[in-house]
Amino acid sequence: MSRENFHSRDEAWLKETDESLSRNADAEGTDSGVESTAEPAETRDSPREDRTAESSGSPMQNYLKHLYRLQLLTPEEESATTSMLRELEDKLIALLQKRGTELVELRSEGVEQRGSTGAYDHGLIIARAQQLLDTGKLSRRDRSSLQSLLRRFQEQRKKLIQCNLRLVIAIAKRFRNPSVPFIDLIQEGNVGLMKAIERFKPQMGYRFSTYAYWWIQQEIQLALRRNDDLVRQPANVQDDLRAIYRAIGEVRAEGLPASDENLAQHTGLDLERVQSLLKLPGPTGSLDEPVAEDQSSTRLDYAPADELYNTDELVTNQELAERLREAVARLPPRQRTVLNLRYGLFSDRDCSFRVIGEQLGLSQERARQLHSDALRQLKRQWR
């Protein structure tokens, strides 16, 4: 979908949002005796009043006002800007290579996993060029050439970013979520926009906005996944879980059992991967969350009593266990061993007197006598 379609479709929404925010700011300004921030720019007397009015507005309102001041690029200007940016990037990289900079030092993080082999981090390019300028080892001619290249590169990159910020807002509003503030979604989308600029090649044959759409959407979705649950899981784990849950519905629709083998076959994942993912705990939620919107009862009201932790009882049990360990440690070695084996104090299973006698080389009756002697000594210590 072209960028003009996004702008034309969302122009009314942007203006409506700005006007509503302005009305709220007007109401607050009237109550507090402060000048409204929605006053047109023509009525302001000085730049100082302009800055004061902007500073009193909300971040979203100021951000939208900033966007309205930016001029959009035509398709021809966009193509020329992207071509110029890529040309300046190649020249900067070639100049840095001559000065001893390795190409791997300029690579974007994780490009191998993202399927891109020719992406360079613009932030690293700018930082390396600035370091080279600060060293003072360049001749006057080379220094002037590098400064010119760097300045033009930053200008073209900034121009391409600013002219596509409305595209980010148009995409971000489709993913509004109460768990993530809308301004944060916009910022994540801006990160995706900058990644798209680093990876876009004009020779691909399609427009930059078409290419940037996927990167912007991906970064926004990653932000939502990171804040989707109290226990955060990696994005690849969430993707595989969604594929498994989708495969469960497909397998059952075909009349087959949703076994691990069938799920692995439908999803293309390894059997061990499917089994390990299915063992993960489900989504977590707050016990104070209402059961329904029109009810005041919460999940805590319906939780079984045995699932609730009594803090006093837990502390008491811990103290008793510690006292028991100290009392058993004061017994003679053979009696201590008999108690440990009989009640499984250091293992998950207890043993009979016959098994204890076999392990210690004693008769069953002798093992029972040692057990009785150990209990009598424990009772005397406990008094």
C-alpha positions as CSV (number, residue, x, y, z in Angstrom):
1,M,0.0,0.0,0.0
2,S,1.4,3.4,-1.0
3,R,2.3,6.0,1.5
4,E,-0.1,8.6,0.0
5,N,-3.0,6.2,0.7
6,F,-1.9,6.1,4.4
7,H,-1.5,9.8,4.6
8,S,-4.9,10.6,2.9
9,R,-6.7,8.0,5.0
10,D,-5.2,9.1,8.3
11,E,-5.1,12.9,7.8
12,A,-8.5,13.3,9.4
13,W,-7.5,11.1,12.3
14,L,-4.3,13.1,12.9
15,K,-6.2,16.4,12.8
16,E,-9.0,15.1,15.1
17,T,-6.5,13.8,17.6
18,D,-4.6,17.1,17.6
19,E,-7.8,19.1,18.0
20,S,-9.0,17.0,20.9
21,L,-5.7,17.3,22.6
22,S,-5.7,21.0,22.0
23,R,-9.2,21.3,23.5
24,N,-8.0,19.5,26.6
25,A,-5.0,21.7,26.9
26,D,-7.2,24.8,26.5
27,A,-9.4,23.6,29.4
28,E,-6.5,23.0,31.6
29,G,-5.0,26.4,30.7
30,T,-8.2,28.2,31.4
31,D,-8.5,26.7,34.8
32,S,-4.9,27.4,35.8
33,G,-4.6,30.8,34.2
34,V,-2.0,29.7,31.7
35,E,-2.2,30.6,28.0
36,S,-3.6,27.8,25.8
37,T,-1.2,25.8,23.7
38,A,-3.7,25.5,20.9
39,E,-3.4,29.1,19.9
40,P,-2.5,29.5,16.2
41,A,1.1,30.4,15.4
42,E,0.0,33.6,13.7
43,T,-1.3,35.1,17.0
44,R,1.9,34.6,18.9
45,D,4.0,37.7,19.5
46,S,7.4,36.1,19.8
47,P,9.4,32.9,19.5
48,R,9.6,32.8,23.3
49,E,5.9,32.6,23.6
50,D,5.9,29.9,20.9
51,R,8.3,27.8,22.9
52,T,6.3,28.4,26.2
53,A,3.1,27.3,24.5
54,E,4.7,24.1,23.1
55,S,6.3,23.2,26.4
56,S,2.9,23.3,28.2
57,G,1.3,20.8,25.8
58,S,1.3,17.0,26.1
59,P,4.1,15.0,24.4
60,M,1.6,13.6,21.8
61,Q,0.3,17.0,21.0
62,N,3.7,18.5,20.5
63,Y,4.8,15.5,18.4
64,L,1.8,15.9,16.1
65,K,2.4,19.6,15.8
66,H,6.0,18.8,14.8
67,L,4.8,16.4,12.1
68,Y,2.5,19.0,10.5
69,R,5.5,21.3,10.0
70,L,7.3,18.6,7.9
71,Q,6.9,18.5,4.2
72,L,6.2,15.1,2.6
73,L,8.2,13.7,-0.3
74,T,6.8,13.0,-3.7
75,P,7.5,9.5,-5.2
76,E,10.2,11.1,-7.4
77,E,11.8,12.9,-4.4
78,E,11.7,9.7,-2.3
79,S,13.5,7.7,-5.0
80,A,16.1,10.4,-5.4
81,T,16.6,10.6,-1.7
82,T,17.1,6.9,-1.2
83,S,19.5,6.7,-4.1
84,M,21.5,9.6,-2.8
85,L,21.6,8.2,0.7
86,R,22.9,4.8,-0.5
87,E,25.5,6.5,-2.7
88,L,26.8,8.6,0.2
89,E,26.8,5.5,2.4
90,D,28.9,3.6,-0.1
91,K,31.4,6.5,-0.3
92,L,31.6,6.8,3.5
93,I,32.2,3.1,3.9
94,A,34.9,3.1,1.2
95,L,36.6,6.0,2.9
96,L,36.5,4.3,6.3
97,Q,37.9,1.1,4.8
98,K,40.9,3.0,3.5
99,R,41.5,4.2,7.0
100,G,41.6,0.7,8.5
101,T,38.0,0.1,9.5
102,E,36.7,-3.4,8.9
103,L,33.3,-4.0,7.3
104,V,32.3,-6.3,10.1
105,E,32.6,-3.4,12.6
106,L,29.9,-1.5,10.7
107,R,27.4,-4.4,10.4
108,S,24.0,-4.0,12.0
109,E,23.4,-6.4,15.0
110,G,21.6,-9.6,14.0
111,V,21.6,-9.1,10.2
112,E,22.4,-12.8,9.7
113,Q,19.3,-13.9,11.6
114,R,17.1,-11.3,9.7
115,G,18.2,-12.6,6.3
116,S,20.1,-9.5,5.3
117,T,23.7,-9.6,4.3
118,G,24.3,-6.1,3.1
119,A,23.0,-3.9,6.0
120,Y,25.3,-1.5,7.8
121,D,24.4,0.4,11.0
122,H,24.2,4.1,10.2
123,G,24.9,4.9,13.8
124,L,28.2,3.1,13.7
125,I,29.1,4.7,10.4
126,I,28.5,8.2,11.8
127,A,30.4,7.3,15.0
128,R,33.4,5.9,13.1
129,A,33.5,8.9,10.8
130,Q,33.4,11.3,13.8
131,Q,36.1,9.4,15.5
132,L,38.3,9.7,12.4
133,L,37.7,13.4,12.3
134,D,38.6,13.8,16.0
135,T,41.9,12.0,15.6
136,G,43.4,14.9,13.6
137,K,45.4,12.5,11.4
138,L,43.7,13.5,8.2
139,S,45.0,16.0,5.7
140,R,43.0,19.2,5.2
141,R,41.6,18.0,1.9
142,D,40.6,14.6,3.2
143,R,39.1,16.2,6.3
144,S,37.0,18.6,4.3
145,S,35.8,15.8,2.0
146,L,34.9,13.5,4.9
147,Q,33.0,16.4,6.7
148,S,31.1,17.1,3.5
149,L,30.1,13.5,3.0
150,L,29.1,13.1,6.6
151,R,27.0,16.2,6.6
152,R,25.2,15.3,3.4
153,F,24.7,11.7,4.6
154,Q,23.1,12.9,7.9
155,E,20.9,15.4,6.1
156,Q,19.5,12.9,3.6
157,R,19.0,10.3,6.3
158,K,17.2,12.8,8.6
159,K,15.0,13.9,5.6
160,L,13.9,10.4,4.8
161,I,13.1,9.6,8.5
162,Q,11.1,12.8,9.1
163,C,9.1,12.4,5.9
164,N,7.9,9.0,6.9
165,L,7.0,9.6,10.6
166,R,3.3,9.9,9.7
167,L,3.5,6.4,8.1
168,V,4.6,5.2,11.5
169,I,1.6,6.7,13.3
170,A,-0.8,5.3,10.7
171,I,0.6,1.8,11.4
172,A,1.0,2.2,15.1
173,K,-2.7,3.1,15.7
174,R,-3.7,-0.3,14.3
175,F,-1.9,-2.0,17.2
176,R,-3.2,0.1,20.1
177,N,-3.0,-1.9,23.3
178,P,-3.7,-0.9,26.9
179,S,-0.5,-2.6,28.1
180,V,1.7,-0.2,26.0
181,P,1.3,3.6,25.8
182,F,0.6,4.8,22.3
183,I,3.6,7.1,22.3
184,D,5.8,4.1,23.0
185,L,4.3,2.2,20.1
186,I,5.2,5.2,17.9
187,Q,8.8,5.2,19.2
188,E,9.1,1.5,18.5
189,G,7.8,2.0,15.0
190,N,10.4,4.8,14.5
191,V,13.1,2.3,15.3
192,G,11.7,0.0,12.6
193,L,11.7,2.9,10.2
194,M,15.4,3.5,10.8
195,K,16.2,-0.2,10.4
196,A,14.3,-0.1,7.1
197,I,16.4,2.8,5.9
198,E,19.6,0.9,6.7
199,R,18.5,-2.2,4.7
200,F,16.6,-0.7,1.7
201,K,18.1,-0.9,-1.7
202,P,16.7,1.3,-4.5
203,Q,17.4,-1.5,-7.0
204,M,14.8,-3.7,-5.3
205,G,12.2,-2.3,-7.7
206,Y,9.5,-1.0,-5.3
207,R,9.0,2.0,-3.1
208,F,10.6,2.6,0.2
209,S,7.3,3.0,2.1
210,T,6.2,-0.5,0.9
211,Y,9.5,-1.9,2.2
212,A,9.4,0.1,5.5
213,Y,5.9,-1.1,6.3
214,W,7.0,-4.6,7.3
215,W,9.9,-3.3,9.5
216,I,7.7,-0.8,11.3
217,Q,5.0,-3.4,11.9
218,Q,7.6,-6.0,13.2
219,E,9.1,-3.6,15.8
220,I,5.6,-2.7,17.1
221,Q,4.6,-6.3,17.3
222,L,7.9,-7.1,19.2
223,A,7.1,-4.3,21.7
224,L,3.6,-5.8,22.3
225,R,5.1,-9.2,22.8
226,R,7.6,-8.0,25.3
227,N,4.8,-6.4,27.4
228,D,2.1,-9.1,26.7
229,D,2.7,-11.1,29.9
230,L,4.1,-10.8,33.4
231,V,6.6,-13.6,32.5
232,R,8.2,-12.5,29.3
233,Q,9.2,-15.1,26.7
234,P,11.4,-14.7,23.6
235,A,9.7,-13.7,20.4
236,N,10.7,-17.0,18.7
237,V,9.1,-19.0,21.6
238,Q,5.9,-17.1,21.2
239,D,5.8,-17.6,17.5
240,D,6.3,-21.3,17.9
241,L,3.6,-21.5,20.5
242,R,1.1,-19.8,18.2
243,A,2.0,-22.2,15.5
244,I,1.5,-25.2,17.8
245,Y,-1.9,-23.9,19.0
246,R,-3.0,-23.2,15.4
247,A,-1.9,-26.8,14.5
248,I,-3.9,-28.2,17.4
249,G,-7.1,-26.8,15.9
250,E,-6.2,-28.0,12.4
251,V,-5.4,-31.5,13.6
252,R,-8.6,-31.8,15.5
253,A,-10.6,-30.4,12.6
254,E,-9.2,-33.3,10.5
255,G,-10.4,-35.8,13.1
256,L,-6.9,-36.8,14.3
257,P,-5.6,-36.8,17.9
258,A,-3.5,-33.7,18.8
259,S,-0.5,-35.8,19.7
260,D,3.0,-34.5,19.9
261,E,4.0,-36.3,16.7
262,N,1.0,-34.9,14.7
263,L,1.8,-31.4,16.0
264,A,5.4,-31.7,15.0
265,Q,4.5,-32.8,11.5
266,H,2.0,-30.0,11.0
267,T,4.3,-27.2,12.4
268,G,7.6,-28.5,11.0
269,L,9.2,-28.3,14.4
270,D,11.3,-31.0,16.0
271,L,9.4,-33.4,18.3
272,E,11.6,-32.4,21.3
273,R,10.9,-28.7,20.6
274,V,7.1,-29.3,20.6
275,Q,7.3,-31.3,23.8
276,S,9.4,-28.7,25.6
277,L,7.1,-25.8,24.5
278,L,4.0,-27.6,25.6
279,K,5.5,-28.0,29.1
280,L,5.8,-24.2,29.5
281,P,3.3,-22.6,31.9
282,G,0.4,-20.8,30.5
283,P,-0.2,-17.0,30.6
284,T,-0.2,-15.4,34.0
285,G,-2.7,-13.0,35.4
286,S,-3.4,-10.9,38.5
287,L,-5.5,-12.4,41.3
288,D,-7.0,-8.9,41.8
289,E,-8.4,-8.9,38.2
290,P,-12.2,-8.8,38.1
291,V,-13.9,-11.9,36.9
292,A,-16.2,-9.8,34.6
293,E,-16.3,-6.1,33.8
294,D,-19.7,-5.7,35.5
295,Q,-18.7,-7.6,38.7
296,S,-16.7,-6.6,41.7
297,S,-15.5,-10.1,42.5
298,T,-12.0,-11.0,41.6
299,R,-10.1,-14.3,40.8
300,L,-8.8,-14.3,44.4
301,D,-12.4,-14.8,45.7
302,Y,-12.8,-18.0,43.7
303,A,-9.3,-19.5,44.4
304,P,-9.3,-22.7,46.4
305,A,-8.1,-22.3,50.0
306,D,-5.3,-24.8,49.7
307,E,-3.7,-22.9,46.9
308,L,-3.3,-19.8,49.0
309,Y,-0.1,-19.3,50.9
310,N,-0.4,-18.6,54.7
311,T,2.7,-16.6,55.5
312,D,2.6,-17.4,59.2
313,E,2.2,-21.1,58.6
314,L,5.0,-21.1,56.1
315,V,7.4,-19.4,58.5
316,T,6.4,-21.7,61.3
317,N,7.1,-24.8,59.2
318,Q,10.5,-23.5,58.1
319,E,11.5,-22.9,61.8
320,L,10.3,-26.4,62.8
321,A,12.3,-28.0,59.9
322,E,15.4,-26.1,61.0
323,R,15.0,-27.2,64.6
324,L,14.5,-30.8,63.5
325,R,17.7,-30.7,61.4
326,E,19.7,-29.4,64.3
327,A,18.3,-32.0,66.7
328,V,19.0,-34.9,64.3
329,A,22.5,-33.6,63.7
330,R,23.2,-34.0,67.5
331,L,22.3,-37.8,67.4
332,P,25.0,-40.5,67.2
333,P,25.9,-41.3,63.6
334,R,24.2,-44.7,63.4
335,Q,20.9,-43.4,64.9
336,R,21.0,-40.3,62.6
337,T,21.4,-42.6,59.6
338,V,18.5,-44.8,60.6
339,L,16.2,-41.7,60.9
340,N,17.4,-40.3,57.6
341,L,16.6,-43.6,55.8
342,R,13.4,-44.3,57.7
343,Y,11.7,-40.9,57.0
344,G,13.6,-39.9,53.9
345,L,14.9,-36.7,55.4
346,F,17.5,-36.3,52.6
347,S,15.7,-38.1,49.8
348,D,12.3,-38.4,48.3
349,R,11.6,-42.0,49.5
350,D,11.6,-43.7,52.9
351,C,12.9,-47.2,53.7
352,S,11.6,-50.1,55.7
353,F,13.5,-51.5,58.6
354,R,14.5,-54.5,56.5
355,V,16.1,-52.3,53.8
356,I,17.8,-50.2,56.5
357,G,19.2,-53.3,58.1
358,E,20.5,-54.5,54.7
359,Q,22.2,-51.2,54.0
360,L,23.8,-51.0,57.5
361,G,24.6,-54.7,57.8
362,L,22.2,-55.1,60.8
363,S,19.2,-57.2,61.5
364,Q,15.7,-55.8,61.1
365,E,15.1,-55.9,64.9
366,R,18.4,-54.0,65.6
367,A,17.4,-51.3,63.1
368,R,14.0,-51.0,64.9
369,Q,15.8,-50.6,68.2
370,L,18.1,-47.9,66.9
371,H,15.0,-46.1,65.6
372,S,13.3,-46.2,69.0
373,D,16.4,-45.0,70.8
374,A,16.8,-42.1,68.3
375,L,13.1,-41.0,68.8
376,R,13.5,-41.1,72.6
377,Q,16.6,-38.8,72.4
378,L,14.8,-36.4,70.1
379,K,11.9,-36.2,72.6
380,R,14.4,-35.4,75.4
381,Q,16.0,-32.6,73.2
382,W,12.6,-31.2,72.3
383,R,11.5,-30.6,75.9
